């Protein structure tokens, strides 16, 4: 399995309330935690050896991770880089604004720790987008891409990406 499941109604409703400002971050997290615990139980009951959190804490499978990397800025976009059967979801992207690095307080780490606890000993899977996804979004598909001074030498960008992902993998480990 990839690890992404359809969000339960309770998670969708809580996210909408959070976006509207009528639900706190703590209350949203509690709803997500309940949904993740329920999903883990279902995954185990279905015979899956490794379990996931269903990506229930994510808005977009790749941007949530990327937007929290140091040096990136989450922005609205004019259009999404790909269409889904003619549908354009809310267009968002990330842009490189400074040196790219993996922060020690990345929210995926706390989510991963919660999943490990909820899994009660079962192996867990954590989906993150590849470094090439970041390069594709920011440098290849972005028609107006102009590298910041640090990344005028693309090898420096690739080296920083590699270092950020090495730190991420070690942090998850």
C-alpha positions in Angstrom: 0.0 0.0 0.0 1.1 3.6 -0.5 -0.3 4.6 2.8 -2.8 7.3 1.9 -6.4 6.6 2.9 -9.5 8.6 2.3 -10.0 11.0 5.2 -12.9 10.0 7.5 -15.8 12.5 7.8 -14.8 13.5 11.3 -11.3 14.5 10.1 -12.8 16.5 7.1 -15.2 18.2 9.4 -12.6 19.1 12.0 -10.2 20.4 9.3 -13.0 22.7 8.0 -13.7 23.9 11.5 -10.0 24.5 12.1 -9.7 26.5 8.9 -12.8 28.6 9.9 -11.2 29.3 13.2 -13.8 27.5 15.3 -11.7 24.6 16.4 -8.3 24.7 18.1 -5.1 23.0 16.9 -5.3 20.8 19.9 -8.9 19.7 19.2 -8.0 19.0 15.5 -5.0 16.9 16.6 -7.3 14.9 19.0 -9.7 14.1 16.1 -6.8 13.1 13.9 -5.3 11.0 16.7 -8.6 9.1 17.1 -8.9 8.5 13.4 -5.3 7.3 13.2 -5.8 4.9 16.1 -9.0 3.5 14.4 -7.1 3.2 11.0 -4.2 1.3 12.6 -6.6 -1.1 14.2 -8.3 -1.7 10.8 -4.9 -2.1 9.0 -3.9 -4.7 11.6 -7.3 -6.5 11.4 -6.9 -6.6 7.6 -3.6 -8.4 8.0 -1.2 -5.6 7.0 2.2 -6.1 8.6 3.3 -2.5 8.4 0.8 0.3 9.2 0.4 4.0 8.3 -1.4 7.0 9.6 -3.3 7.2 6.4 -1.8 10.7 5.9 -4.7 11.9 8.0 -2.7 14.9 9.2 -1.9 16.1 5.7 -3.5 18.6 3.5 -1.4 17.6 0.4 0.7 14.5 0.4 3.9 16.2 -0.6 3.6 19.9 0.1 3.0 19.5 3.9 6.4 17.9 4.3 8.2 20.2 1.9 6.8 23.4 3.2 8.3 22.7 6.6 11.8 22.4 5.3 14.0 25.3 6.3 14.5 27.7 3.3 11.2 27.0 1.6 8.1 29.2 1.5 4.6 27.8 1.0 2.7 30.0 -1.5 -0.5 30.1 -3.5 0.0 29.4 -7.2 -1.9 30.5 -10.3 -2.5 26.9 -11.3 -1.6 23.4 -10.2 1.2 21.7 -12.1 -1.0 18.8 -13.1 -4.7 18.3 -13.6 -6.7 15.5 -12.1 -9.2 14.5 -14.8 -9.8 18.2 -15.7 -10.0 19.2 -12.0 -7.7 21.9 -10.6 -7.4 21.6 -6.8 -6.5 24.6 -4.8 -3.2 25.6 -6.4 -0.3 25.8 -4.0 3.4 25.3 -4.2 6.7 26.0 -2.5 9.5 28.3 -3.5 13.1 28.3 -2.5 13.8 31.4 -0.4 17.0 30.4 1.5 19.3 27.5 2.3 17.4 24.2 2.4 17.6 22.1 5.5 15.6 19.7 7.6 14.5 21.3 10.9 14.7 19.4 14.2 11.1 20.4 15.0 9.5 19.2 11.7 5.9 18.2 12.6 6.2 14.9 10.7 8.5 13.7 13.5 5.9 14.1 16.2 3.3 12.5 13.9 5.7 9.6 13.3 6.2 9.2 17.1 2.5 9.1 17.6 2.0 6.5 14.9 4.7 4.3 16.4 2.9 4.4 19.8 -0.5 3.7 18.1 1.0 0.8 16.2 1.9 -1.0 19.5 5.0 -2.7 18.0 3.9 -3.2 14.4 6.3 -1.7 11.8 5.2 1.7 10.6 5.5 3.4 7.3 6.1 7.1 6.8 5.6 8.6 3.3 7.7 11.6 2.4 8.2 13.1 -1.1 11.5 12.5 -2.7 14.2 15.2 -3.1 13.6 15.0 -6.8 10.0 16.1 -6.2 11.2 19.3 -4.6 13.6 19.9 -7.5 10.8 19.2 -10.0 8.3 21.5 -8.4 10.6 24.4 -7.7 13.1 24.3 -10.5 11.7 22.3 -13.4 8.0 23.0 -13.6 8.2 26.5 -12.2 8.4 28.6 -15.4 9.6 31.7 -13.6 12.3 29.9 -11.6 15.3 32.1 -10.8 17.7 30.5 -8.4 18.7 32.4 -5.2 22.3 33.4 -5.1 23.3 30.3 -3.1 21.9 28.0 -5.7 23.2 29.6 -8.9 25.5 26.6 -8.9 22.9 23.9 -9.1 25.3 21.4 -7.5 25.0 23.4 -4.2 21.2 23.0 -4.3 21.5 19.2 -4.9 24.1 18.9 -2.1 21.8 20.8 0.3 18.8 18.7 -0.7 20.8 15.5 -0.1 22.0 16.8 3.3 18.4 17.7 4.3 17.1 14.3 3.4 19.9 12.5 5.1 19.0 14.4 8.3 15.3 13.6 7.8 15.9 9.9 7.4 18.2 9.9 10.4 15.6 11.8 12.5 12.8 9.3 11.5 15.2 6.4 12.3 
